[in-house]
Structure formats: structure tokens, C-alpha cells
Amino acid sequence: MSLSTGDMQQISGWALRCGIRSPHRASQQASVARQWGWMLPAMLMLAMPVSAAISAPERNEPQGWQWYNEPQGNTEPQAPAPKQKSASELKKAYQQATQEALDNAILNSSPDNFARFMRWQNFWTERAGQFSQSAKSAMLKYPELDYNLKYSHYNGTVKEQLAMDKQKEQAAITKLASQYGIFFFYRGQMPLDNLAGSIIANFAKDNNISIIPVSVDGVLNPVLPTSRLDSGQRQRMGIKFFPAIFLVDPKQHTYRPLAYGFITPDDLSRQFLNVATGFKGEF
């Protein structure tokens, strides 16, 4: 019995769903597969360079030893930042503005011009007050900077401070007097030299210091009975200004200047302290 055309179509559909192909169709599909089997690799080989050429942009610059290219920064020039004025520059500008306001208030007198100047004046007064207060605060934070700890500036401490100074000066005089004597070079014809001679003589007596007065002009001062005439000491010691007081070490045969010109007892005591301490002042 032969099958109808409709039955054949149903059987073919069922066979395809079950994975059963007709020999003729399978033969056709195998032939097509064989044709594409050798053509597909060739087509892929042809497509790969084209794809690479499309995906990779052309670069003409040499790559060098690096396998990567560093990103290029933004080369657009940047506007320079405005220079900040220093404190000195600002102060100078403010002072100039204050002076200009004052001159304008004087030459073009008006309430507004005077008010402008007074605002600047108040500005400086306020800054001065802030500076003063910051100084007081700094003395608490950095007490080593407080001069009052070393040398009091209060009136109530003057007496005690002077007594302490005298003790230091007397200690220096005693120290130097144990090693040095005094050579006093003077001009007997000069009243100020003779007056200085009287002060030096009393000072040496009060502090038990040996003194040798030397007249450089041949005139002796009666207040200095132990005076002697210059016999070349002035020239050998290079003394050119008078009166002159020198410390002389008789053991070491050395000398050093102590003072020139007229001097009071207090200043002479202070000078002994200066020489003894190497002129290290109390600042």
C-alpha cells in the first residue's frame, strides 16, 4: 500500500523531530559542511587582519623599550597663582595708605576725609594693643625671654638691684687688684687730668690697689705725691690719649687698658666689672 503525500509529510516532520534525517538530505548537508569546512578557516584568516586594523589605531611614533605608552598630561598652560604679599610689603602699603589719608584730610578737609584717616589711625592703635598683649602672653609661654627675671625694672626693686650690682663690682675689683696694679698717666698742666688724679688716688686707697702715677708733661700733681716722670713707658706702651688708666701685672710683665679720659668712681667700678667679665653685659 502506498502512502499519501500528507502521510509522507507527517512522517518526515516526526523523523526530523526525532533526529532522523533522510539519506538524501543528510547527504546534501554533509556536502555543504565539507564545502564550508575548508572555506571557513580561510575566511577567518582574511578577516583577522582587517579586524585588527579596524580595532587598533595607527601609531607612527617608535615604541622604544617600553611595552606601554604613558598617558599624556594636560599640557595646557596654567595661569600663575597671584603672589602673596609679605608682612613687610603689607605694612608698607598700609603705612602709605595711612599717610595718604592724613594728607588728604589736611589738604581737602571734610568730615568724610577725616573719618577715613581716623579709621586708619584706629587700625594702628588696635594692632599696637594686640602686639602688646601678645608680648605679655609670650612671657608666660616663654619665661626665659622675660628680662624682668634677670634684671628687674620695677622702681620698688631699685635699691636691692643697686646693692647687687655693687657686690658684683666689688668682687671684680678685688679679683683684679690681687693680680694687677694701676698705672695712671696724666698731664700735670691739665685741670681735668688733675681732677681725675684725685678720684683715682681715692679709689685706689679705698680698694687697696697699688697705683703708680706717671706725668707725661713733666708737671707733677701735688695730690699724687708718688708721681714719677715718664721715662719712656708711654712710648713703649703706645699710649696716645690722656688721662689713661692701665692695669699692669708686675709678675707677668703684661698690661691692659682700663679707662681713658675723666671718669667717676661709679663708672670706674663698673669698668672693673666689664674688664673682669670680658665685657659680658647683663642684657
SVG drawing of the C-alpha trace seen along z (x, -y; Angstrom):
<svg xmlns="http://www.w3.org/2000/svg" viewBox="-3 -124 116 126">
<polyline fill="none" stroke="black" stroke-width="0.4" points="0.0,0.0 1.4,-3.4 1.3,-6.4 -0.4,-9.6 1.5,-12.8 0.1,-14.1 1.2,-11.0 4.7,-11.4 4.9,-15.0 3.8,-14.0 6.3,-11.1 9.1,-13.5 8.2,-16.1 8.2,-13.4 11.5,-12.0 13.2,-15.4 11.9,-16.0 13.4,-12.6 16.7,-13.3 16.2,-11.0 17.2,-12.6 16.6,-11.2 19.6,-9.8 19.3,-12.3 19.0,-15.4 21.8,-14.1 24.0,-13.7 23.3,-17.2 24.0,-18.7 27.3,-16.7 28.3,-18.1 27.6,-21.7 29.5,-21.1 32.5,-19.8 32.5,-22.9 32.3,-25.3 34.9,-23.2 37.7,-24.2 36.4,-27.7 35.8,-28.9 39.5,-28.9 40.5,-30.8 37.7,-33.4 38.8,-33.7 42.4,-34.3 41.3,-37.0 39.1,-38.7 41.5,-38.8 43.9,-41.4 41.0,-43.6 39.5,-43.4 42.9,-44.2 43.3,-47.1 39.9,-48.4 40.3,-48.0 43.9,-49.2 44.5,-52.9 47.6,-53.6 50.6,-54.8 53.6,-56.1 55.9,-57.0 58.5,-54.5 57.6,-52.4 61.1,-52.0 61.8,-49.5 58.6,-50.2 55.7,-47.9 53.2,-50.6 52.6,-54.2 52.3,-56.6 49.2,-58.8 49.9,-62.3 49.2,-65.0 47.3,-68.2 49.8,-70.5 47.6,-73.5 49.5,-76.3 48.1,-77.2 47.7,-80.8 50.2,-81.6 48.8,-82.0 48.8,-85.6 51.9,-86.3 51.0,-86.7 52.5,-89.9 54.8,-89.5 54.2,-91.2 56.7,-93.9 55.0,-94.6 51.6,-94.8 52.9,-97.1 54.5,-99.4 51.2,-99.5 49.2,-100.2 51.5,-103.0 51.3,-104.6 47.5,-104.4 47.5,-106.0 49.8,-108.8 47.7,-109.4 44.5,-109.6 46.2,-112.1 47.4,-114.3 44.0,-114.2 42.3,-115.1 44.6,-118.1 44.6,-119.4 40.9,-118.5 39.3,-119.0 35.9,-117.4 34.2,-115.1 34.4,-112.1 38.2,-112.6 38.9,-113.0 36.9,-109.9 38.8,-107.9 42.1,-108.9 40.8,-108.1 39.8,-104.7 43.4,-104.1 44.6,-105.6 42.3,-103.3 43.6,-100.4 47.2,-101.0 46.1,-101.6 44.3,-98.3 47.3,-96.5 49.6,-98.1 47.3,-96.9 47.3,-93.3 51.1,-93.3 51.4,-94.4 49.0,-91.7 50.8,-89.0 54.0,-90.1 52.6,-89.5 51.3,-86.1 54.6,-85.2 56.4,-86.0 54.2,-83.3 54.8,-80.8 58.5,-81.5 59.6,-82.8 63.3,-82.7 62.6,-85.7 61.4,-87.8 64.1,-90.4 62.5,-91.1 63.7,-87.7 67.3,-88.8 67.2,-92.5 64.0,-93.9 62.7,-97.1 60.3,-98.0 61.0,-101.0 60.5,-99.1 63.5,-96.9 65.9,-99.7 67.7,-99.7 68.2,-96.0 69.2,-95.9 71.9,-98.5 73.2,-96.7 73.5,-93.5 75.4,-95.5 77.8,-96.9 78.5,-93.4 79.4,-92.2 81.6,-95.3 83.4,-94.9 84.1,-91.3 85.6,-92.2 87.8,-95.0 89.1,-92.6 89.9,-89.9 91.8,-92.3 93.6,-94.1 95.0,-90.7 96.8,-90.4 97.2,-94.0 98.3,-97.4 97.4,-100.7 99.5,-103.0 97.9,-106.4 99.2,-108.6 98.3,-112.2 99.2,-115.8 100.0,-118.0 99.1,-121.1 95.5,-119.9 92.9,-120.6 90.7,-117.7 93.7,-115.3 94.5,-116.6 90.8,-116.2 90.8,-112.6 94.0,-112.0 92.3,-112.9 89.5,-110.4 91.9,-107.7 94.0,-108.2 91.0,-107.9 89.6,-104.9 93.0,-103.1 93.2,-103.8 89.6,-102.7 90.1,-99.4 93.7,-98.7 95.0,-98.9 98.7,-99.7 99.0,-102.9 101.9,-104.5 101.0,-108.0 103.1,-109.0 103.3,-112.6 103.8,-112.8 104.4,-116.6 106.9,-117.0 104.4,-118.7 103.6,-116.8 100.2,-116.8 100.6,-117.5 97.6,-115.3 99.7,-112.4 102.9,-112.6 104.2,-109.3 104.1,-110.6 107.1,-110.0 108.1,-111.4 107.6,-109.5 110.8,-107.7 109.6,-106.0 106.8,-104.0 104.2,-105.9 106.0,-105.3 106.7,-101.6 103.0,-101.0 101.8,-103.0 99.7,-105.4 98.5,-108.5 95.4,-109.7 95.2,-111.1 94.4,-110.7 94.9,-107.0 94.4,-104.2 96.2,-100.9 96.2,-97.6 99.7,-96.3 100.7,-92.7 104.2,-93.0 104.7,-89.3 103.8,-88.6 105.1,-92.0 101.8,-92.5 99.3,-95.4 95.9,-96.2 93.9,-99.4 91.2,-100.1 89.8,-103.5 90.6,-106.7 89.6,-110.3 87.8,-111.6 85.8,-109.0 83.7,-108.9 84.1,-106.4 80.9,-104.6 81.9,-104.3 85.3,-103.1 83.8,-100.4 81.6,-99.4 84.6,-99.3 86.5,-97.0 83.5,-94.6 83.4,-94.9 87.1,-94.1 86.8,-91.2 83.9,-89.6 85.2,-90.3 82.5,-92.9 79.7,-90.4 76.8,-92.7 73.6,-91.7 71.0,-92.1"/>
</svg>
